[in-house]
């Protein structure tokens, strides 16, 4: 358990922050006009960028963004549209703050201490620019930036409010990635079937057609919190940031990778298990090499891509490859495999394998500390190598051997009736180590001020039960006063990434509108005492978070959509037969107005066409829309209705549109739809 720390009252009194400096002070034109100030603290690696509005637009507040990965204080300058953090702040009377949090190598307490120092120093600059006052400060960040946001807010008094979003728990990493990777491996030939089961008109039985081993893998991931409705992403879900952490695990717990294949209680020790079946240790010889020049990435700051800045080289343009004398055949599992160099000048080193194409092995991105470019330059034809996926298979069940305290209910599946672990345990929990190193502390739920957490129900990286876990910590500290200081809003059909365009706009909506509204509501709460809308109503059962179907039942901030085709969720029609679509849309009473409805009928692209809507209830909280469409070709279609609402009914404000979708299934036959 994290011990209670003294709150840092005035970080600028600390020795390392006694000598701030400014090296750029000028007005600039971007999406908005702002007064740009850049500087740092002498004797440290801390750098900051501040963006101030015209005095006539200033409302005595600032928004402070913390990215998932530290190191770039200018990361927000190139952003446009709804992701434009600077523009959003300036347009809402705030100055914008961003720092490098101490530099790319910063870790632990340096992250929140440096962030607090920048926040407090920004107040001194604001007082010089606008006259003596104390600006209200609001910190926000998602994913890894969510961890940092909570640590900043819990350990200092530099901010008045916080909006952490798509957050994990101290046990999130690597467990959310390991269990997903295990399921993706075991279920790799059944994923389309699972995805169809959760679509409208599907069976909703994700276990149908699976053998026992596959069922157990899917159930394990589901109970660990992987949102089962996210399996439609089965073709693009990938490994996320997991490749960053595998080398770290190999370094911190090297014995595990031997124990896994040797000791009872580990999946790899079962000769009939999937781990042994999928293991590859294929020795061969390099017959030809093709190497290229590389560059590194610096611009990534989103919650789904900031981790890419840690990769050893960028292979997005041209990949290096090597031709091999032989390659493994059959249903080969290559994800996470390594090219282990056995002879030659690079003997002893490992390179990540991205893919095999014929007899060519393509080198992927890597996150080890070794310089991959130098290694590649040493590789020559005639070198013996081994394609080896042993370690990546091993890490996929690491979570079984990391059973934490009983408040982590998703690990109950790995406990016996007495609460003891079913599997052998490692000597330490790696999750809290990673969390503390990446943010400076473990979440305690203790803070001064007010907080709104924005969470998403289709978050396959930071499973949706984890924001509720944090809420339980807040409740432990605040008790009956929780509602005076805390809100949690779940956004349905929204993923992990904080992008304007999602991975699949026919299944997903963005949550940036809700995030921006949370920042504005937080400022109203702190500055004017206007309490935000209630927290979402939800249930957590067996790792899955569910919410009521109607907006005024589920609360929170998002409208709801109930879409029907000919009065049903799934229909069969003949080609050329008109289909009548109707939808009931509900917004939170007295808290927003519908601003747009959009249709996509055939899914040939992710473009939508705008529709019309009418009020069903006098206060505008329930509305309806309808459309007609004729499908000319046989096939299975999933028409989509996307809606958006805004607190003030302002359809032109791009920053605060709250979206949701409804989907139905239409099966079109060449003849009668009744057959």
Secondary structure by P-SEA (a helix, b strand, c coil): ccccccccccccccccccbbbbccccccccccccbbbbcccccccccbbbbbccccccccbbbbbbcccccccccccccccccaaaaaaaaacbbbbbccccccccccaaaaaaaaaaaaaaaaaaaaaccbbbbbbbbbcccaaaaaaaaaaaccccccbbbbcccccccccaaaaaaaaaaaaaacccaaaaaaaacccccccccccccaaaaaaaaaaaaacccccccccccccccccccccaaaaaaacaaaaaaaacccccccccccccccccccbbbbbbcbbbbbbbcccccccccccccccccccccccbbbbbbbccccccccccccccccccccccccbbbbbccccccbbbbccccccccaaaaaaaccccbbbbbcaaaaaaaccccccccccccccccccccccccccccccccccaaaaaaaaaccccccccccbbbbbbbbccccccccaaaaaaaaaaaaaccccccccbbbbbbcccccccccccccccccccaaaaaaaaaaaaaaaaaccccccccccccccccbbbbcccccccccbbbbbbbbccccccccccccbbbbbbbbbbcccccccccbbbbbccccccbbbbbbbbbcccccccccccbbbbbccbbbbbbbbbbbbccccccccccbbbbcbbbbbbbbccccccc
